Amino acid sequence: MNDHLLTVSDLLTVFHFSEGAYAAVNRISFHLKKGEVLGLVGESGSGKSVTGQSLIGLIDPPGEVVSGKILFKGRNLAAMSDEELRLVRGKEIAMIFQDSLSALNPVLKIGEQMIEAITEHDAIALEVARDRTIKALKQVGITAPEARIDQYPHEFSGGMRQRVAIATALLNNPDIIIADEPTTALDVTIQGQILSEVQNLQKNTGTAIIWITHDLGVVSELADRVAIMYAGLIIEVGTIDDVLDQPRHPYTRGLLDSIPAENEPGVRLHQIDGSAPRLSAFPVGCPFRPRCSRKVIACKDSLPPISKGDRGHTWTCHNPIPEETQS
Amino acid sequence: MIDAPIISVEDLSRKFQRPPVLAERLLHMVFNSKLPPVVNAVIDMDLTIAHNEVMGLVGESGCGKSTLGRMISGILPPTKGQVVYEGTDVSDLSSADKLAYTLAVQMVFQDPYASLNPRQKIGDMIAEPLQVHGITTSRAETIARVDQVLDEVGLDPDYKSRFPHQFSGGQRQRIGIARALAVNPKFLVCDEPIAALDVSIQAQVINLFMDLRDNHGFTYLFISHDLSVVRHIADRIAIMYLGRLVELAPTHELFAEPAHPYTQALLGEIPSIKRRRRKFQAVKGELPSPLDPPPGCTFHPRCSHARSRCKEEAPVLRTIGPERQCACHLINKI
């Protein structure tokens, strides 16, 4: 019906604790187009990582994907068994984690882990898999991959390990890569290198990427569209230009205004008072209400409805920032 | 900013080396075999910070910026050189003056989860230095002071009987700041104080640092890897690379005209919400191991302007403007 590669609707992921059940992801809906980079932005506890993990069945008890549909190439991932998901994971949808040291097995050589990721899905000769692995490592800018393939993860620097993780994700030419804060732990110069590699790869392979981060600057430079999360909700989504130039949700506006580079040096920064609610204490009504400067009476009683603008720009607010008439 | 310096460091160096085990020592004595390698974390650093100035210290992980901060605050003794506090070498201070220095220079740490004792109530944590150093003499006075500093960092004084785990990351960082404030310091060494905080909380804590400076006339050494944060708060910025100072300049001049190729590269890497779908032009290579730094200019393997001279001869820090210094062979040549 459209060019959506992935369509998520009403995804609800709940964590069960002895004190009660809490929705870390609260009935969110979004889509991803072919070859698109979608930034998923939020602060810690906003549900962005849980969203990424929910998509490919990585939620373990006490967490549970309770309801919702995850339509990927005509199949509903949310209704699949673990066995069926194993075939999708790493093959059609791959994931890159923030901490590549703990994502890699420390007692296996890099090559062994990567080759396993291929042979798990394809019955091909070891030599062929090895060649493909070497090619993937070369693609992400690792020099002398023929030698490095026989090294262990601890012999790689943080930036190099993250390249290995990206190369591993690329091995099976996935349709989607979910990248969960892959550059957050890296130095700026190394972050720049990784972003540049990702950009080239994305251009060459046409892989769609969900880039999970807290850094709006990175998203602005990398993504086509962005979804902003707060307390388990997607509160605003749209093209980079629409959301960053003309945000309608007060939280998005607040985040943009609090970036130091957007303020005059030496003067007080715009700040959002208070802090994000804990999972166990999401308020009734709009979860951003206690920190919001535009709150109205309705915010207390009900979750705001989704409002729609141009080019798929949507926001969830009872009292959105009015559209500026001039650009 | 033309005030007398509060802190200056002269020729300051710090080496780290694993102590050789007996066998290594014997082999070294008999056969002159190799001892464990030495890391030069900070090398011949000269830096002067004036009263009421905010000095930003920027560099990538492993460049020695935290080691420098720790030496300035007296936590870590230097291997060579001196830290001068208000005109006197701190190693020559009498015990009374040494205490005054120790109290005047306080530190705020990066990780608000690791730097607070999980078993101590936050009120006790803040009260402890007051009692140990006899800053307050009665219990009532101590409590009043604790309440005052909690209020100042934006926390409810009633929270003082709570434990660290009952606070969010941003609140914990405020507790760390309150603890430093309690003893009436003059100089705060802030080591990546906002790196572990959420975006919306970072702005709150930066504002708090700016308010405290306005209210108390504090001087800061503000250590960060994030140039856009440092740009906002600092008067001058020092850039470190592999243990050495490579550039020092007033903030606006550094951003308008970065002189060192490394500074230029760092500025180019700051992500901005004004740029869309940028083509990233990354600095090549990685930070070399401090165990085995490259010869000549330590930045040359990553520098796009490097020439043969850079591979052989280490550049010295030169004055290139009224308030500017830079260590590069190619100044005015690139």
Chai-1 contact restraints between the chains, C-beta under 6 A:
chainA,res_idxA,chainB,res_idxB,connection_type,confidence,min_distance_angstrom,max_distance_angstrom,comment,restraint_id
A,E43,B,D198,contact,1.0,0.0,6.0,A-B,restraint_1
A,S44,B,D198,contact,1.0,0.0,6.0,A-B,restraint_2
A,S157,B,E286,contact,1.0,0.0,6.0,A-B,restraint_3
A,G159,B,E286,contact,1.0,0.0,6.0,A-B,restraint_4
A,D187,B,E60,contact,1.0,0.0,6.0,A-B,restraint_5
A,D187,B,S61,contact,1.0,0.0,6.0,A-B,restraint_6
A,V188,B,E269,contact,1.0,0.0,6.0,A-B,restraint_7
A,T189,B,E269,contact,1.0,0.0,6.0,A-B,restraint_8
A,T189,B,V283,contact,1.0,0.0,6.0,A-B,restraint_9
A,G192,B,E269,contact,1.0,0.0,6.0,A-B,restraint_10
A,G192,B,F280,contact,1.0,0.0,6.0,A-B,restraint_11
A,G192,B,A282,contact,1.0,0.0,6.0,A-B,restraint_12
A,Q193,B,A282,contact,1.0,0.0,6.0,A-B,restraint_13
A,L195,B,F280,contact,1.0,0.0,6.0,A-B,restraint_14
A,S196,B,F280,contact,1.0,0.0,6.0,A-B,restraint_15
A,S196,B,A282,contact,1.0,0.0,6.0,A-B,restraint_16
A,Q199,B,F280,contact,1.0,0.0,6.0,A-B,restraint_17
A,H214,B,V199,contact,1.0,0.0,6.0,A-B,restraint_18
A,L216,B,I273,contact,1.0,0.0,6.0,A-B,restraint_19
A,G217,B,P271,contact,1.0,0.0,6.0,A-B,restraint_20
A,G217,B,S272,contact,1.0,0.0,6.0,A-B,restraint_21
A,G217,B,I273,contact,1.0,0.0,6.0,A-B,restraint_22
A,V218,B,P271,contact,1.0,0.0,6.0,A-B,restraint_23
A,S220,B,I273,contact,1.0,0.0,6.0,A-B,restraint_24
A,E221,B,P271,contact,1.0,0.0,6.0,A-B,restraint_25
A,E221,B,R275,contact,1.0,0.0,6.0,A-B,restraint_26
A,E221,B,R278,contact,1.0,0.0,6.0,A-B,restraint_27
A,I240,B,R276,contact,1.0,0.0,6.0,A-B,restraint_28
A,L244,B,I273,contact,1.0,0.0,6.0,A-B,restraint_29
A,L255,B,V199,contact,1.0,0.0,6.0,A-B,restraint_30
A,S258,B,A203,contact,1.0,0.0,6.0,A-B,restraint_31
A,P260,B,S228,contact,1.0,0.0,6.0,A-B,restraint_32
A,P260,B,V229,contact,1.0,0.0,6.0,A-B,restraint_33
A,P260,B,H232,contact,1.0,0.0,6.0,A-B,restraint_34
A,A261,B,S228,contact,1.0,0.0,6.0,A-B,restraint_35
A,P265,B,R231,contact,1.0,0.0,6.0,A-B,restraint_36
A,P265,B,H232,contact,1.0,0.0,6.0,A-B,restraint_37
A,R268,B,N207,contact,1.0,0.0,6.0,A-B,restraint_38
A,L269,B,A203,contact,1.0,0.0,6.0,A-B,restraint_39
A,L269,B,I206,contact,1.0,0.0,6.0,A-B,restraint_40
A,L269,B,N207,contact,1.0,0.0,6.0,A-B,restraint_41
A,Q271,B,A203,contact,1.0,0.0,6.0,A-B,restraint_42
A,Q271,B,Q204,contact,1.0,0.0,6.0,A-B,restraint_43
A,Q271,B,N207,contact,1.0,0.0,6.0,A-B,restraint_44
A,I272,B,S200,contact,1.0,0.0,6.0,A-B,restraint_45
A,S275,B,S168,contact,1.0,0.0,6.0,A-B,restraint_46
A,S275,B,G170,contact,1.0,0.0,6.0,A-B,restraint_47
